[in-house]
């Protein structure tokens, strides 16, 4: 492959797509009695969001990290994703908290 020029890079910027990324973290209420059921319902909801084409990628982060998962939503509207996340069973109970970020794919990368 030849040199990657400024012109090439600028032309590729037209191929980016905006997504909303969610960083899911441990919440303050991790030791609630029905934690296992809450995690199950959280997972069920993720499957539903996937079926609807809203949640494109879910990356589970095992272990003792504060980060428990990363999600990529097919949305450019951070308020829409905030509303979706605020309705999540794990977030509603404080089992999880989250951070949202709008970002762009690398030129040429697209999930949908």
C-alpha positions as CSV (number, residue, x, y, z in Angstrom):
1,X,0.0,0.0,0.0
2,X,1.2,3.5,-0.8
3,X,1.5,6.5,1.4
4,X,-1.7,7.6,3.2
5,X,-2.1,11.2,2.1
6,X,-4.0,14.0,3.7
7,X,-6.4,14.0,0.7
8,X,-7.0,10.3,1.1
9,X,-7.8,10.8,4.8
10,X,-10.1,13.7,4.2
11,X,-12.0,11.8,1.5
12,X,-12.5,8.9,3.9
13,X,-14.0,11.1,6.6
14,X,-17.2,11.0,4.5
15,X,-17.5,7.3,5.4
16,X,-17.8,7.8,9.2
17,X,-21.0,7.1,11.1
18,X,-22.0,8.4,14.5
19,X,-22.9,6.0,17.3
20,X,-23.5,6.4,21.0
21,X,-21.3,4.4,23.3
22,X,-22.3,3.3,26.8
23,X,-19.8,2.4,29.5
24,X,-21.6,0.3,32.1
25,X,-20.1,0.4,35.6
26,X,-20.7,-1.1,39.0
27,X,-23.5,0.7,40.8
28,X,-23.8,1.4,44.6
29,X,-26.4,-1.3,45.1
30,X,-24.4,-4.4,44.1
31,X,-25.5,-6.5,47.1
32,X,-29.2,-6.3,46.7
33,X,-31.1,-9.6,47.4
34,X,-32.4,-10.1,43.8
35,X,-29.1,-9.2,42.0
36,X,-29.1,-12.4,39.9
37,X,-32.7,-11.7,38.6
38,X,-31.8,-8.1,37.9
39,X,-28.8,-9.1,35.8
40,X,-31.0,-11.6,34.0
41,X,-33.6,-9.0,33.2
42,X,-30.8,-6.6,32.1
43,X,-29.5,-9.2,29.7
44,X,-33.0,-10.0,28.4
45,X,-33.5,-6.3,27.7
46,X,-30.2,-6.2,25.8
47,X,-31.4,-9.0,23.6
48,X,-34.6,-7.0,22.9
49,X,-32.7,-3.9,22.1
50,X,-30.6,-5.9,19.7
51,X,-33.7,-7.3,18.0
52,X,-34.9,-3.8,17.5
53,X,-31.6,-2.7,15.9
54,X,-30.9,-0.2,18.6
55,X,-28.0,-2.0,20.5
56,X,-25.4,-3.1,18.0
57,X,-22.5,-4.4,20.1
58,X,-22.3,-5.6,23.7
59,X,-19.0,-6.3,25.3
60,X,-19.1,-7.9,28.7
61,X,-16.2,-7.1,31.0
62,X,-15.7,-9.9,33.5
63,X,-13.7,-9.8,36.7
64,X,-13.3,-7.2,39.4
65,X,-13.1,-4.1,37.1
66,X,-15.4,-1.2,37.8
67,X,-16.4,-1.4,34.2
68,X,-18.9,-4.2,33.6
69,X,-19.7,-3.7,30.0
70,X,-19.5,-1.6,26.9
71,X,-22.4,-1.1,24.5
72,X,-22.6,0.6,21.1
73,X,-26.0,2.0,20.2
74,X,-27.2,2.7,16.7
75,X,-28.1,6.3,17.5
76,X,-26.8,9.8,17.1
77,X,-29.2,11.0,19.8
78,X,-27.7,10.9,23.3
79,X,-31.0,11.8,24.9
80,X,-32.7,8.8,23.3
81,X,-29.9,6.5,24.6
82,X,-30.1,8.1,28.0
83,X,-33.8,7.4,28.2
84,X,-33.2,3.7,27.2
85,X,-30.5,3.4,29.8
86,X,-32.5,5.0,32.5
87,X,-35.2,2.4,32.0
88,X,-32.8,-0.5,32.3
89,X,-33.6,-2.7,35.3
90,X,-30.0,-2.7,36.5
91,X,-29.7,1.1,36.3
92,X,-33.2,1.6,37.9
93,X,-32.1,-0.4,41.0
94,X,-28.6,1.1,41.2
95,X,-27.0,-2.2,40.4
96,X,-25.3,-0.4,37.4
97,X,-24.5,3.2,36.6
98,X,-23.4,4.3,33.2
99,X,-21.6,7.0,31.1
100,X,-22.6,8.0,27.6
101,X,-20.4,9.2,24.8
102,X,-21.2,10.2,21.2
103,X,-18.5,9.3,18.8
104,X,-17.7,8.5,15.2
105,X,-16.6,5.3,13.6
106,X,-13.2,5.1,12.0
107,X,-13.5,6.1,8.4
108,X,-14.9,3.1,6.5
109,X,-16.0,1.2,9.6
110,X,-19.8,0.7,9.9
111,X,-21.9,-1.6,12.0
112,X,-25.2,-0.8,10.2
